[in-house]
Amino acid sequence: MGTGRSRRRPVRISVPSRADSLLRKFTTLIGGPLGRRTSPGVIDPGVFSVERVLVLLTTGAAVVAILLKNPCRIAGWASPGQYYMACQSQWPEAFVSLESGTSFLQLGHSALTGALAGATAQLVPLGSTLRYYDQHSVLAVAAWLVTVYATVRMTNRRPWDAAMVAVAPMIIVAGFLGWDLWAAMFASLGMLAFARGGFSRAGIFLGLGTAVAGYPVLIFAAMALLALRTRLVGGAAMTGAVLAATWLATNLPFALLDARAWSAHFTSLLSRDAGYSSIWFAYNSLAARAGGRELDATFTTVASGLLTVVLCTGIAVLTVRTHRRPRVAQVALLLVGVLILAGKGYSPQHAIWLVPLVALAYPKWRTFLVWQLLEVAHWWTLMMYLGKESSGGNAQNNIDLPYYLLFAFAHMLSTAYIMYRVMEGMIDPAQDPVRRLTIDDPQGGPFDHAADHRKPDRRHAAATGTRVRLSRPSPEPKDHP
């Protein structure tokens, strides 16, 4: 007899060797794709659960990252060697500055990042730059593991998508450069908390992430847009209020402590020249070589701000007008992608911000790996270019501007392509690899399977043969590179 309570049954999970055409081709050596009669997620995997395998993958990737940075641990972080060996890091430079008497608010980073750098410096003896670097490396690996954990908890039937975060080549080569993994960790935890209905916790994590790098506020913007579309504004409003309070709580004490040093970070963002690898730097570099007129910092700040606002407005319009409500990760990826492509302060390690969002918004391994390999190539060419610019190193190790810009444009195009694929999935949910069977929006929290208040376009539905139903299964899309 029934007890009156329904017992939650195990959920069968998606297997990459079955679902992804690229990975399916690489399973020949191990006997081919997983058999159709197996039921992963239903059958107990024993010791090797998905989470434990992901921990092993992340640990292995972290070991590779440490080995890649080992030349600088041995020879030091001097120019141009740190660029030619592609092991540059902001941590030793911050430690030297702190030891020389520089306030942590004057490091050129956000107040919370500076406070983290300063607090870590108190835990190591004077002159121990190597120990300071190693300590930050351990903290970065911990942030990496937490980011993987948060991602896998948001994937519903697709836990193996989190492996993209665990083995991301760009995290391997640039994760130990600065504090970007901390921002990615807070952003992922904020999305996880929102997905589980913890709106206050989501606001705290997103607020901390915004205090570190700024971009997590765009993830909240995605939540706010979907709240307006579904008319479920309570959770998003709570998240936004706590986010603002958290940001103020982490910044106000530093502003009161030294207002000039605290505000210097924000004024420098507006007054400094365009960052390497931004479209504005590329234009100025080509204009200088051709003898044309370069854009000054003020014009670049205004132009990049206007372009970002225009593109984000377009994404907002797309979000509220698509025939089926988009997913949180899709809208968030587009907004953060606009900041990366249109902003003037881009640095190659900012690609780390997008890795968890790509794993959630468009988890196709071929597209992901092509994008990551182009980002790594872009990173390496920038290191060679900076080796030349910083100290005019050996000519045989240098790379000229046109070759560097070629890979910078490749990074832009690959990022734009992923954004295009995500927009395609928003317009036509059949192209979205996540929405299968009864899955709607695993990161959506209150929006998951919520009623859509947008009136369907009957003419569009008749022309495309689609029906506006949240439970309608979507066919498996073709895999695109």
SVG drawing of the C-alpha trace seen along z (x, -y; Angstrom):
<svg xmlns="http://www.w3.org/2000/svg" viewBox="-2 -62 70 65">
<polyline fill="none" stroke="black" stroke-width="0.4" points="0.0,0.0 1.1,-3.5 2.2,-5.8 0.8,-8.9 4.2,-10.2 6.0,-9.9 9.6,-8.7 12.1,-10.5 13.5,-8.1 17.0,-8.2 17.3,-10.3 19.0,-8.9 21.9,-11.2 23.2,-12.2 26.4,-10.4 28.9,-12.4 29.9,-9.4 26.3,-9.0 25.1,-12.7 28.2,-14.4 29.3,-13.6 32.9,-14.7 33.5,-12.6 31.7,-9.7 34.5,-9.5 37.2,-9.2 35.7,-6.2 36.9,-3.6 40.0,-2.7 37.9,-1.9 35.2,0.1 33.0,-2.6 30.1,-4.7 28.4,-3.5 25.8,-0.8 22.1,-1.6 21.1,0.9 23.0,-0.9 21.4,-3.4 23.9,-5.9 22.4,-7.8 20.1,-4.9 22.8,-2.3 25.2,-3.0 28.7,-3.8 30.5,-2.8 33.6,-4.8 33.8,-6.6 30.8,-8.8 30.6,-11.8 31.5,-14.2 34.6,-12.3 35.8,-11.9 35.4,-15.6 37.5,-16.2 40.2,-14.0 40.0,-15.8 40.3,-19.2 43.2,-18.0 45.0,-16.7 44.4,-19.9 45.7,-21.9 48.9,-19.8 49.4,-20.7 48.8,-24.3 51.4,-24.3 54.0,-22.6 53.4,-25.2 54.2,-28.0 57.1,-26.2 59.8,-27.9 58.9,-31.2 58.9,-29.5 62.5,-28.5 63.9,-31.5 61.6,-34.3 59.1,-36.6 61.5,-38.9 60.8,-40.3 61.1,-39.3 61.5,-35.7 58.1,-35.5 56.5,-36.4 58.6,-34.1 57.8,-31.2 54.2,-32.3 54.2,-32.1 53.5,-35.7 51.5,-36.2 50.1,-39.3 50.6,-37.7 54.4,-38.2 54.1,-41.8 51.4,-42.4 53.5,-40.9 56.5,-43.0 54.3,-46.2 52.8,-45.3 56.3,-44.7 57.5,-48.1 54.7,-49.8 52.1,-50.2 48.5,-50.0 46.4,-47.1 44.0,-49.7 46.7,-51.1 47.4,-47.8 45.2,-48.8 42.6,-46.1 39.2,-46.2 39.1,-46.8 38.1,-43.2 40.8,-41.8 43.3,-44.1 42.1,-43.1 42.5,-39.4 46.0,-40.0 46.9,-41.9 45.4,-39.4 47.3,-36.6 50.6,-38.5 50.2,-38.6 50.4,-34.8 53.9,-34.5 57.3,-35.7 58.9,-38.8 60.7,-38.3 58.9,-35.0 57.6,-35.7 57.6,-32.1 55.6,-31.1 53.1,-33.9 52.7,-32.6 52.3,-29.0 49.7,-30.0 47.7,-31.9 48.0,-28.8 46.4,-26.6 43.6,-29.1 43.1,-29.3 42.8,-25.5 40.2,-25.5 38.2,-28.2 38.5,-26.1 37.1,-23.0 34.2,-25.0 33.4,-26.4 33.3,-22.8 31.1,-21.8 28.7,-24.6 28.5,-24.0 27.8,-20.3 25.0,-21.0 23.3,-23.2 23.4,-20.7 20.3,-18.5 20.7,-15.5 24.0,-16.7 26.6,-16.5 29.4,-15.7 29.1,-19.2 31.0,-20.4 34.1,-18.6 34.5,-21.6 35.2,-23.7 37.4,-21.0 39.8,-20.7 39.4,-24.1 42.7,-24.9 42.3,-28.6 42.0,-28.0 45.1,-25.8 47.2,-28.5 45.8,-31.7 44.1,-30.5 47.2,-31.4 47.6,-34.8 45.3,-36.7 42.1,-36.5 39.6,-35.8 38.9,-32.3 37.6,-33.9 35.1,-35.9 34.0,-32.8 33.6,-30.9 31.3,-33.6 29.4,-33.9 28.8,-30.2 27.8,-29.9 25.4,-32.8 23.7,-31.1 23.5,-27.8 21.9,-29.5 19.4,-31.2 18.6,-27.9 17.8,-26.4 15.7,-29.3 18.2,-30.7 17.8,-34.3 19.5,-36.0 22.5,-33.6 22.5,-34.3 22.7,-38.0 25.6,-37.6 27.6,-35.5 26.9,-37.7 27.7,-40.8 31.0,-39.3 31.7,-38.4 30.8,-41.9 33.2,-43.3 36.0,-41.2 35.5,-41.6 32.3,-43.4 30.8,-41.1 28.6,-39.0 26.2,-41.9 25.4,-41.1 24.3,-37.6 21.8,-39.3 20.7,-41.4 19.8,-38.2 17.8,-37.1 16.0,-40.4 15.1,-40.3 13.6,-36.9 11.8,-38.0 10.1,-40.8 9.1,-38.3 7.6,-35.8 6.3,-38.4 8.0,-36.4 9.9,-39.4 10.1,-38.5 13.1,-36.2 15.1,-38.5 14.2,-41.6 15.5,-39.9 18.7,-38.8 19.3,-42.3 18.7,-44.0 21.1,-41.7 23.6,-42.0 23.6,-45.8 23.9,-45.6 26.8,-43.1 28.7,-45.2 28.2,-48.3 29.2,-46.3 32.5,-45.1 33.3,-48.5 32.1,-51.1 34.7,-50.4 37.5,-50.8 36.0,-54.0 35.9,-55.4 39.4,-54.2 41.0,-55.9 38.5,-57.4 41.1,-58.6 42.8,-55.2 39.5,-53.4 38.1,-55.6 41.4,-55.4 40.5,-51.9 37.3,-53.2 38.8,-56.4 41.6,-54.4 39.1,-52.2 37.7,-55.3 40.9,-57.1 43.4,-54.4 44.0,-53.4 42.3,-50.4 43.5,-47.1 45.4,-44.5 43.3,-42.4 40.3,-44.7 38.8,-45.9 39.9,-49.4 43.5,-48.4 43.5,-46.6 42.2,-49.7 44.7,-52.0 47.6,-49.6 46.6,-49.4 46.0,-53.1 49.4,-53.9 51.1,-51.5 49.2,-53.1 49.8,-56.6 46.2,-57.3 44.5,-59.0 44.3,-57.0 41.5,-57.1 42.2,-58.7 41.2,-57.3 38.2,-59.5 36.7,-58.7 37.4,-55.0 35.6,-55.0 32.5,-56.7 32.4,-54.7 32.9,-51.3 30.3,-52.3 27.7,-53.2 28.4,-50.1 28.0,-47.9 24.7,-49.6 23.4,-49.3 24.3,-45.6 22.9,-44.8 19.7,-46.5 19.5,-44.3 19.9,-41.2 17.2,-42.5 14.8,-42.9 15.7,-39.4 15.1,-38.0 11.6,-39.4 10.5,-38.7 11.7,-35.1 8.8,-32.7 9.9,-30.6 11.5,-32.0 15.3,-31.7 17.3,-30.1 19.3,-32.1 22.6,-30.8 21.9,-31.8 21.1,-35.4 24.0,-35.7 26.5,-34.4 25.4,-36.9 25.6,-39.8 29.0,-38.9 30.2,-38.2 29.2,-41.7 31.3,-43.1 34.3,-41.0 33.9,-42.0 32.9,-45.6 34.6,-46.7 37.9,-48.5 39.5,-46.8 39.6,-43.2 42.5,-40.9 42.9,-37.3 42.4,-35.8 38.8,-37.2 37.9,-34.3 37.8,-32.3 34.6,-34.2 32.9,-32.6 33.9,-29.0 31.2,-28.0 28.6,-30.0 29.5,-28.2 29.3,-24.8 25.7,-25.7 24.5,-27.7 26.0,-25.7 27.7,-22.5 29.0,-21.2 32.5,-19.9 33.7,-20.6 32.7,-24.3 34.1,-24.5 37.5,-23.0 37.9,-25.1 37.1,-28.3 39.5,-27.3 42.4,-26.4 42.0,-29.8 41.9,-31.5 45.1,-29.7 46.8,-30.6 45.7,-34.2 47.2,-34.1 50.5,-32.7 50.9,-35.3 50.1,-38.1 52.9,-36.8 55.4,-36.8 54.3,-40.3 54.6,-41.6 58.1,-40.1 59.0,-42.3 57.2,-45.4 58.4,-45.1 62.1,-44.9 62.9,-44.3 64.0,-40.7 65.7,-38.4 64.3,-38.9 63.9,-35.2 61.5,-35.0 59.4,-38.0 56.2,-38.1 55.3,-41.1 52.0,-43.0 50.2,-41.7 50.5,-38.1 49.4,-39.0 46.4,-40.9 45.5,-37.9 45.0,-35.7 43.3,-38.6 40.7,-38.7 40.4,-34.9 39.6,-35.1 36.9,-37.7 35.4,-35.7 35.3,-32.5 33.6,-34.2 31.1,-35.8 30.4,-32.5 29.5,-30.9 27.2,-33.9 25.6,-33.3 25.0,-29.7 23.4,-30.6 21.1,-33.2 20.1,-30.5 19.1,-28.2 17.1,-31.1 15.2,-31.7 14.8,-28.0 14.8,-25.8 15.3,-22.8 18.9,-24.0 19.5,-24.1 21.4,-21.0 20.1,-21.4 16.3,-21.5 15.5,-17.8 12.6,-15.7 11.1,-17.6 14.2,-19.9 13.3,-23.6 15.8,-25.8 18.0,-24.0 19.5,-27.3 16.2,-29.2 15.1,-28.7 11.5,-30.2 11.5,-30.5 12.0,-26.7 8.8,-25.5 7.1,-28.8 4.2,-30.0 5.3,-32.4 3.3,-35.5 4.5,-36.6 1.7,-36.1 2.7,-33.6 2.8,-34.6 0.3,-32.3 1.5,-33.2 5.1,-32.2 3.8,-29.0 1.9,-28.1 4.8,-28.9 7.3,-26.8 5.0,-24.1 5.9,-24.6 3.6,-24.7 4.1,-26.9 4.3,-24.2 6.9,-24.0 6.8,-20.2 7.3,-19.7 10.4,-17.5 12.9,-19.0 14.6,-16.8 18.4,-16.2 20.1,-19.0 22.9,-18.5 26.3,-19.1 28.0,-22.2 31.7,-23.0"/>
</svg>
